Amino acid sequence: MWDVQSAQGRPVICCEGMANTIRASVVQAATAAYSLSDTLDKLERLTRLAKERDGAQLAVFPEAFIGGYPKMSTFGIVVGDRRPEGRDEFVRYAKAAIEIPSPAIERIEQISKDTNVFLVVGVIERDNGTLYCTVVFVDPEQGYAGKHRKLVPTAMERVIWGQGDGSTLPVLTKTFENPSAPGTTVQTKLSATICWENYMPLLRTYYYSQGTQIYCAPTVDARPAWQHTMTHIALEGRCFVLSACQFSQEKDYPPDHAVADANARDPNNVMIAGGSVIISPLGKVLAGPLLDGEGVLTAELDLDDVLRGKFDLDVTGHYARNDVFEFKLREPVGPGSR
């Protein structure tokens, strides 16, 4: 039997045995040589591809897709000294970053609205003189819905990016149309964790405790080992993992950008090798990993698989030992709360 009611003018359907699905994509692509306008055009083109070809309702873009990931750059840094050319490189990089709010965010909002695709996009955010590696969430109906700033930049990233804080750890609730049952809707919770933040057990635990079901993982980590990490998180959190990685070549950077071997420059040399993937709550690879090029992966996510997984493993519920371990999130403070 179907129990059909109306909520704010939209149908809410409860039906035993009916699939609760959405269609979600991960986009594997590179920044367009630090050009904001070209990269926004690329975001629109790939979002439309995901929607028109695959029927995507959600699309996840890689870490630092807007603004760029400066692979191989040193920014003129050695311990105890900063070279003038490194400062100049930082100026160029900072000018490619975006503010929130800004016309760039408005453009992303328009793309989301025009395509009816919920967007999760890695950006380099500029806040006064500090840059942050950030993910923005953009809803087709309400527009900009929130952001997450990377808590701990990794290694040399700390030279160019500030640290996020506890004020930008959203787990958003979103209602999608159910493609398996036209006229019905599906409600889900989603979050984003950037690159090596995924190796922070307490951060993962926090998101699990908030009920994340679609765990987005924008990254530039193209190592084969990353696939094991994503599978582990899907199994541990009993959530869908959507990892979008850049695929970039030397031609995707400015001509004078640092490369692995300056004596063997080649536009086709790979800088970041991809590996985007979609994994189910029981560890099944639904799409990918995508290697050796840009592209869009799409899968149907049956959200009931989350409960199927929680049946025997809920790491912040029946599989937790709160009498032995205590988890607390400190009150968030800092600039990210703005």
Disulfide bonds with the S-S distance in Angstrom:
none
